[in-house]
Amino acid sequence: MGSMFRSEEVALVQLFLPTAAAYTCVSQLGELGLVEFRDLNASVSAFQRRFVVDVRRCEELEKTFTFLQAEVRRAGLALPLPEGVLLAPPPRDLLRIQEESDRLAQELRDVRGNQQALRAQLHQLQLHSAVLSQGHGHGPQLAATHTDMPLERTPLLQAPGGPHQDLRVNFVAGAVEPHKAAALERLLWRACRGFLIASFRETEQQLEDPVTGEPATWTTFLISYWGEQIGQKIRKITDCFHCHVFPFAEQEEARLGALQQLQQQSHELQEVLGETERFLSQVLGRVQKLLPPWQVQIRKMKAVYLALNQCSVSTTHKCLIAEAWCATRDLPTVQQALQDSSSEAGVSAVVHRIPCRDMPPTLVRTNRFTASFQGIVDAYGVGRYQEVNPAPYTIITFPFLFAVMFGDVGHGLLMFLFALAMVLAENRPAVKTAQNEIWRTFFGGRYLLLLMGLFSVYTGFIYNECFSRATAIFPSGWSVAAMANQSGWSDTFLAEHPLLTLDPNVTGVFLGPYPFGIDPVWSLAVNHLSFLNSFKMKMSVLLGVTHMTFGVVLGVFNHMHFGQWHRLLLETVPELVFLLALFGYLVFLIVYKWLRFTAADAASAPSVLIHFINMFLFSRSATNRPLFPGQEVVQSVLVVLALAMVPILLLGTPLFLRQQHRRHARRRQLVEDEDKTGLLDASVSVSSQGLDEEKAECPGDREEAEFVASEVFMHQAIHTIEFCLGCISNTASYLRLWALSLAHAQLSEVLWAMVMRVGLGLSDEMGVVAVVLVPIFAAFAVMTVAILLVMEGLSAFLHALRLHWVEFQNKFYAGTGYKLSPFTFAVEDAEHP
């Protein structure tokens, strides 16, 4: 079998990388993406590894890059995609990139700081100008009057020559946020007991916030008072409310002069701020140009150093030793790449295979078409090394089982066209780089959706349903005219019988089966639902048993490939006999009844369900005649045969493995007794093989684990119970094909009856109002179809997933392996924004 039907052969290789060329070699391996490194320093802390300093420098650079990227996004700009293929930079370029990035980051910090300071200063000048422009109408001669309190009827300023003639009125002017203005006014009035005059006004123009940059409205206030104690209270209260307080001159001429000076300073400050922002845009332009390639290069450099940290150092420190998993057919490519990368160092890197008893990782190569189907299989668990890969069969079975539940020509065509649009636009950059999570989910499974829609169209033709309506592509096989001519239907008979029956036994009524699918005349029959119930239920059982049997048969290829002939005889054969003796016989009964009985004797046809129940009860029903002679004997033999397979399935494999283990133990003991003298005289010499030649340690090279009979018996008991009960429950699970198909058909019928027929008919009766109602019902119909597609499609998709779990997980697919995760830079390139 090819790699598509079975995972590729993977070998454990040992790499000897010269120290001077180790970085270049690993970088080239990352570009190829063919090997998965094993960590030879698992017992060493991450802070004690050889290249930890280089990794930290890369991480510090990534922090700087994060700051630069945040500044670019803050300015409303986007980073372009890097152009061309960027290799990991040489280690000597790390210092240059670090110096340039630090200089750019410092320039951005300085410019941003200056910009913030200038904006804050400009904001203060604008607030001061707003206070003066709204308050220069107030004069120093202010008086307070209040009608509620007698104390406040006395003017604040006494007449000239009075006892308070030496007191002078003071002013506090400033700005406060609008949501604080009411609370500030109440507190000032209560704290100062009314000995003040406060005026609050909102600014006519919105001012830009120096921090957020958003326009905001401020409230200016002007407070007039006298007395030092009241002034201290006012200043403390305004400080608590974080008010901006500005000097306010008593004379109007002085205020006008100050206002003109503030406007001139604001104009000059705006020019300086504009120059600062222009310089900031220049710095951000350089960041936009340099940051994307730097990000890719530093990610690759960090990945290289992390891979080098997994290597061990030879005793002479002349080379690094690495171990990696690699596909056998890729070994020549890896060897050539390492030779090209280490040619400048004067010493070529060496690659050679080493033995290992560890289970290798699973490698199944995929493309854009098979990736989504392989993802469905991997969702159940990654297959073991060299195990049969069910993904190629899933390409057919998964869309087909979905289509059985979602069969409708119209709905399937909509899904097919949607998927086809994604397939045709898959190479467009805007489509590939879209960040919407829902869109990326649909786009990743576009080929899966394409086949699901195509198969739904096929099953829709079989069900003869297009948006729940039957289509007469071919002439019907039923003739109403022949029935009317030969039955003598009169007007009185038609008036008394609203429902008419077409009898296929009448000559000329049934002309023959419909060429393809279900005859459209059934859509007019009142027993349409009963007919589809029987048809789809039996079809579900046939598909389910066939699907499960196919899963068991696939296990034969696993046993043959791994040389486990005892499992073929002690597990696969009993499983097939158990499954086919019970549920295969059920399929036989269904097909036999279809072929044996015609319309003439349909009324007396026996019930398959009752026969199947009596099969397990070893009984017979007087009202349910046998389908064929000797049926009771055949059923009893099949039940006994199925029950006889249970102890074989339960005890066969454990007893065989136990006997095999004892045989190997006796043989090993005999060999040890014969070679005892030679083993005592032998001496082990390892140092003579050279210092740089190190033997690869592999956990699997140790002696095989001791055979534990209890664990083997327990595992086999679980497998036996799971299979026997699973055959029953999983056969019932396949009835969801019938249930979901009927649910989809009935929802489509409700859509047509409630929206199309009732809604449009109501519009026709209302006449002029139809102009308004037709678009409303049309929009509602479109939304209902969309909801039906999404909800029913998702439900059918999940049920198809469950049915594939039945076939693969419980029959032949262990799912206990692990994927080959090659060291590659492709992920770094794809993750770049």
Secondary structure, DSSP 8 states (H G I E B T S, - for coil): --TTTB---EEEEEEEEEGGGHHHHHHHHHHHT-EEEE-TTTTS-GGGSTTHHHHHHHHHHHHHHHHHHHHHHHTT-------S------TTHHHHHHHHHHHHHHHHHHHHHHHHHHHHHHHHHHHHHHHHHHHTT--S------SS-GGGGS-SS--TTSTTTT---EEEEEEE-HHHHHHHHHHHHHHTTT-SEEEEEE-SS-EE-TTT--EE--EEEEEEE-SHHHHHHHHHHHHHTT-EEE---SSHHHHHHHHHHHHHHHHHHHHHHHHHHHHHHHHHHHHHHHHHHHHHHHHHHHHHHHHHTTSEE-TTSSEEEEEEEEEGGGHHHHHHHHHHHTTTTTS--EEEE----S---B-----TTTHHHHHHHHHH----TT-B--HHHHHHHHHHHHHHHS--HHHHHHHHHHHHHHHHTTT-HHHHT---HHHHHHHHTHHHHHHHHHHHHHHHHHHT-BTTB---SS--SB-HHHHHHHHT--HHHHHH-SS----TTSTTTB----SSSS-GGGGG-TTHHHHHHHHHHHHHHHHHHHHHHHHHHHHHHHHHHTT-HHHIIIIIHHHHHHHIIIIIHHHHHHHHHHHH--STTSTT---HHHHHHHHHHT---TTS--SSTTHHHHHHHHHHHHHHHHHHHHHHHHHHHHHHHHHHHHHHHHHHHHTHHHHHH-----GGG-SS------GGGS------HHHHHHHHHHHHHHHHHHHHHHHHHTTHHHHHHHHHHHHHHHHIIIIIIHHHHHHHHHGGGHHHHHHHHHHHHHHHHHHHHHHHHHHHHHHHHHHHIIIIIHHT------B-----SHHHHHH--
